[in-house]
Amino acid sequence: QGHGHRWLQYGVLQAADGSWIAGKAPPDGVLAAKTRYRQADAPCQLNMAGDGGARFELSFSEPQWAVTPGQSAVLYDGEVCLGGGIIDSAA
């Protein structure tokens, strides 16, 4: 029970329906992401699927609590919002 339960912790997510502020996906690299409203930014590695930015994977430095399909994954470079997508799955 609680936030620390291992079944609620996820290190990787896959997302779809990417929407990017600059009109194109950012390059693969280390960024920060939020998967829940008012959550602190979490360092992650962005890996694009190579389909023009529609699908991507995020690998987090630390497991994230309750990453939920259907919710948004929003990416940041410092204070700048880059865009994001809809979470498909998490592991």
N, C-alpha and C positions, 0 to 999 in steps of 0.2 A: 504494500500500500504506500501511497505518497509519491512525491516527485522522484524519489530515488529508485523506484522499482525498475529492475532491468528490462521488463517488458514494455516500459514506456520510454526507453532511451534509444535513440537512433543516431547512427553516425553518417549515414548516406541517404540521400533522397534523389528521386528522379522526378523531373517536372516537364510539363508540356505547355503548349499555348504561350510560348515566350513572347513578351511584349517589351520592347526596348525604347527608352526615352530618346536615344540618339538615332533611332530608326534602324539600327543594326545591332547584333549581339556583340557584347564585349569579347575580347580574346580570352582564351583559357588563362587562368591564373588565380592568385590568392586575392580574395575579396572578403566581404562580410555579408551576412545574410540574417534575415529575420523570418521565422516561420510562425510566429504568434504575435498578436497585437501587443504593443508596449514591451516587447522582449528586448533585452540588450542585444546589440549586434554580436554575432558569433562568427569568428574567423572560419573560412572555408576555402576549399579549392573548387573552382568552377571548371567543368569539362563540358564543352559544347558537343552535341551529337553530330555536327557537320551537316545539318539539314536546313541551314539558313537561319538558325537561331530559335526554331520552334521548340526543340527539346534540349534539355541539359541535365547534368548531374552535379550535385553538390556533395563534397566529402568534408565533414566537419572535423576540426581539431579535437573538440570535446563532444561527446554524445549530447544530443538535443532532446528535450522533453516533449513528448506527445506530438511528434511530427505527424500530421493528419492529412490523408488524401482528400482532395477537394479544397483545401486551404491554399493560400498564396505563399510562395517563397519569394521574398523581395531582396534584391542584391544592392549593395552599397560599395562605393569606393570612397572611403572616409565618410564625409557628410553628404556626398552626392549619390542620389538614388539613380541606379542604372536601369532599373526595370525588374522584371521577374516573370514568374509563370505559376501555373496551377500544379500542386503536388499530385503526382500519379501514385507513387509508392515510396516506402521508406524501409530501410533495413538497419 
